[in-house]
Amino acid sequence: MMNEHVHHIDVNDDDEEVEVEPDHSASLPRSNQQNSASSSSRHRKRNADTDIQKEMAKAFGEITSESVDQFKTITNSLVKGSEPRPNIAAELAKMDLSINDQIKALRLILEKASDERTFLTLDGAMRKAFVLLLLGVKEL
């Protein structure tokens, strides 16, 4: 072993040298294996952190997009709700109903959007029949 040439390898950041004999050069010193495993672990952790950050950014983008869509829906509803609507009360007044029946019918019609659409779709005798059905009048 005295005649053998010894290789000096710097494996640490603190300039510590480790001697390696030529016939054992394929096997790395334990400290180098630990550094390599530690470095590999840090690299995997960095990759995992990056993947998590990408997933969080994607989820945030999706939530933001959904929020914007919901905001648009709410805004459109508010704007649509403030658009001029046909005067349902005036239409009810034309039907020869008592004031109490007109008020009840108006409340019932405005209670459900589908009833309001139906009322506005119908004309004349059909509209009056619809109102009487809402009021629960047995005979038409």
C-alpha positions as CSV (number, residue, x, y, z in Angstrom):
1,M,0.0,0.0,0.0
2,M,3.0,2.3,0.4
3,N,3.9,2.2,-3.2
4,E,0.4,2.8,-4.4
5,H,-0.5,6.3,-5.6
6,V,-3.2,8.0,-3.4
7,H,-5.8,10.3,-5.0
8,H,-7.0,13.3,-3.1
9,I,-10.6,14.3,-3.8
10,D,-12.3,17.4,-2.5
11,V,-15.8,16.3,-1.6
12,N,-17.0,18.9,0.9
13,D,-17.6,22.6,0.8
14,D,-15.1,23.1,3.6
15,D,-12.1,22.0,1.4
16,E,-11.7,18.7,3.4
17,E,-9.8,16.2,1.3
18,V,-10.5,12.5,1.4
19,E,-7.9,10.0,0.4
20,V,-9.0,7.3,-2.1
21,E,-6.9,4.3,-3.1
22,P,-6.8,3.6,-6.8
23,D,-8.3,0.1,-6.6
24,H,-11.2,1.4,-4.5
25,S,-11.9,4.6,-6.5
26,A,-15.3,3.2,-7.6
27,S,-16.6,3.3,-4.1
28,L,-17.2,6.8,-2.8
29,P,-16.6,7.8,0.8
30,R,-19.5,7.6,3.1
31,S,-19.6,11.4,3.6
32,N,-19.8,11.9,-0.2
33,Q,-22.7,9.4,-0.5
34,Q,-24.5,11.3,2.3
35,N,-23.9,14.6,0.5
36,S,-25.1,13.2,-2.7
37,A,-28.2,11.7,-1.1
38,S,-28.8,15.0,0.7
39,S,-28.4,17.0,-2.5
40,S,-30.7,14.6,-4.3
41,S,-33.2,15.0,-1.5
42,R,-33.0,18.8,-1.6
43,H,-33.5,18.6,-5.4
44,R,-36.6,16.4,-5.1
45,K,-37.9,18.7,-2.4
46,R,-37.4,21.8,-4.6
47,N,-39.2,20.0,-7.5
48,A,-42.0,19.1,-5.1
49,D,-42.2,22.7,-3.9
50,T,-42.3,23.9,-7.4
51,D,-45.1,21.4,-8.3
52,I,-47.1,22.5,-5.3
53,Q,-46.6,26.2,-6.3
54,K,-47.8,25.5,-9.8
55,E,-50.8,23.6,-8.6
56,M,-51.7,26.4,-6.2
57,A,-51.3,29.0,-8.9
58,K,-53.5,26.9,-11.2
59,A,-56.2,26.5,-8.5
60,F,-56.0,30.2,-7.7
61,G,-56.5,31.0,-11.4
62,E,-59.5,28.7,-11.5
63,I,-61.1,30.2,-8.4
64,T,-60.5,33.7,-9.7
65,S,-62.1,32.7,-13.0
66,E,-65.1,31.2,-11.3
67,S,-65.4,34.3,-9.1
68,V,-65.4,36.6,-12.1
69,D,-68.1,34.5,-13.8
70,Q,-70.2,34.6,-10.6
71,F,-69.7,38.4,-10.4
72,K,-70.8,38.8,-14.0
73,T,-73.9,36.7,-13.3
74,I,-74.8,38.8,-10.3
75,T,-74.1,42.1,-12.1
76,N,-76.2,41.0,-15.1
77,S,-79.0,40.0,-12.7
78,L,-78.9,43.4,-11.0
79,V,-78.8,45.2,-14.4
80,K,-81.6,43.1,-15.8
81,G,-83.6,43.6,-12.6
82,S,-83.4,47.3,-13.1
83,E,-84.5,47.3,-16.7
84,P,-87.9,48.7,-17.4
85,R,-90.5,46.0,-17.1
86,P,-94.0,46.0,-18.4
87,N,-96.4,47.5,-15.8
88,I,-98.0,44.3,-14.5
89,A,-100.2,46.2,-12.1
90,A,-101.6,48.3,-14.9
91,E,-102.4,45.1,-16.8
92,L,-104.1,43.6,-13.8
93,A,-106.2,46.8,-13.4
94,K,-107.6,46.2,-16.9
95,M,-109.0,42.8,-15.8
96,D,-112.0,43.9,-13.8
97,L,-110.6,42.4,-10.6
98,S,-111.2,43.8,-7.1
99,I,-108.3,45.8,-5.7
100,N,-107.6,43.0,-3.2
101,D,-107.4,40.4,-6.0
102,Q,-105.2,42.7,-8.0
103,I,-102.7,43.0,-5.1
104,K,-102.8,39.2,-4.4
105,A,-102.3,38.5,-8.1
106,L,-99.4,40.9,-8.4
107,R,-97.7,39.4,-5.3
108,L,-98.2,35.9,-6.7
109,I,-97.0,36.8,-10.2
110,L,-93.8,38.5,-8.9
111,E,-93.1,35.7,-6.4
112,K,-92.0,33.4,-9.2
113,A,-90.1,34.4,-12.2
114,S,-91.8,31.6,-14.2
115,D,-95.2,33.0,-13.3
116,E,-94.1,36.5,-14.4
117,R,-92.8,35.2,-17.7
118,T,-96.1,33.3,-18.3
119,F,-98.2,36.3,-17.4
120,L,-96.2,38.5,-19.8
121,T,-96.4,35.9,-22.6
122,L,-100.2,35.5,-22.5
123,D,-102.7,37.9,-24.0
124,G,-106.3,38.9,-23.3
125,A,-108.6,36.1,-22.1
126,M,-105.7,33.6,-21.5
127,R,-103.9,36.1,-19.3
128,K,-107.0,36.7,-17.2
129,A,-107.6,32.9,-16.9
130,F,-104.0,32.5,-15.7
131,V,-104.5,35.2,-13.0
132,L,-107.7,33.6,-11.9
133,L,-105.9,30.2,-11.6
134,L,-103.2,31.9,-9.5
135,L,-105.9,33.4,-7.3
136,G,-107.5,30.0,-6.9
137,V,-110.8,30.9,-8.4
138,K,-112.7,27.6,-9.0
139,E,-114.8,28.7,-11.9
140,L,-113.4,30.5,-14.9
